[in-house]
């Protein structure tokens, strides 16, 4: 629960020790567990979101290009040459023999990132992934309505990484409403909130960090509007999920990608 002290957001990345694949359970482990599946979600179909990427440090991401993954800044330790990350793509089942696995070569963390706001990063892969990419929003035109969230993170607060990709739908939450929950910890200029504020029950969770929040554009194509960033617990009533607002950084992301 939120205390009277300054709120410290919980980043939605799994600890390295928690990345081991767990048997999938779509039911709470106890009566006190957060609502079940992402929390409140269902399994995604193979090929439904082909741009989704799982990163070996316990984060998600999306193919910005076939050789660059867009993820969260807090998922990486800085910028520079980096061959320690493995990206898994092309499957909803992380144990599938048809998964594409590619090592990283470089990482670019958002310039000026200090743990609050600016929560984006790019990971260059050693070779292209033959899957469709996810375009990013360049204006705020799509920062409204209902969004899709997807990831292999915990299906309940405190749970383990999932073997299968889960998906859910969450509604836009205004900055004013989100600030009622998080106060000055929210950076409304570069963060966007989504979730069922009153009842909770559907949300991203630990291990979903860096994954995309997206919706259909006017042409019916998916467009990314957010990057999973942080929140109070998972799917708790009164606390929507907080996402890095992609449109705010679209030009910076494009410039950074051109240097990789």
C-alpha positions, 0 to 999 in steps of 0.5 A: 500500500502507499505510505505517507512517505514519498512514493517510490515507483516499482520498476517492472523488470524481473530480477536476474535470479527470477528469469527462470521459466516457470510452469504457467498457471492462470490461477491465483496461488492464494486468496490474497494473490492479485487477480490473474492474468500481464495480470488479467490477461489471456494467451496471445495467439502465435503471430498475433503480435509478431513484433514482440521481443523477450530480452534475457535480462528479464524485460520485454521490447518491440522491433523498432526495426528488424535489427533494433529493439525498443525497450525501457531505459531501466532495463539496461545499465548504460550505453555502449557495446554490449553482447550480453543480451539475448533477444528471443522473437518470432514465438509466443512460447519461449520454449518453442524450437522455432524461436529466433534468438539473436545476441545484442551488439550495442545498447543506447540508453536514453541520454540523461536518463536518471531513473525518473522519466525518459524511460526508453532504450535501443538495443541493436542486434547482431543480425536482423529478425525476420518479423514485422516491426511496430511503428511508434506514435509521433504525435499524441493523436493516439494517446486515448481510448483502449490500449493493448498490453502484452508480455511474458512477465508475472501474471500476478504480483510477485509471480514468475516470468511466464512461458507464454505471451499474455495480452490484455486491454487497458483504458487510457487514464488522464494525467490528472487522475494518475497524479492523484495516485502518484503525485509528483513521482509522475512525469506527465510531460513524458509519461502516460497512464492506463488501467482500471483505476477503480477496480484494478485487476488488469495491468502489466507486472514485473518482467513486462518492463520495456514491452510496448503498449499499443493500439490500432491507428486510423488505417488499422495498423498497430502503433506503439504509444507507450513503453512499460515503465513502473507502477505501484504493485500490479493491478492494484485498485487506485494505481494505474500502470505508468508508461513512457510516452513514446510520442514525446521521444519519437524524434529522439528515438529516430535520431538515436536509431540512426547512430546504431 
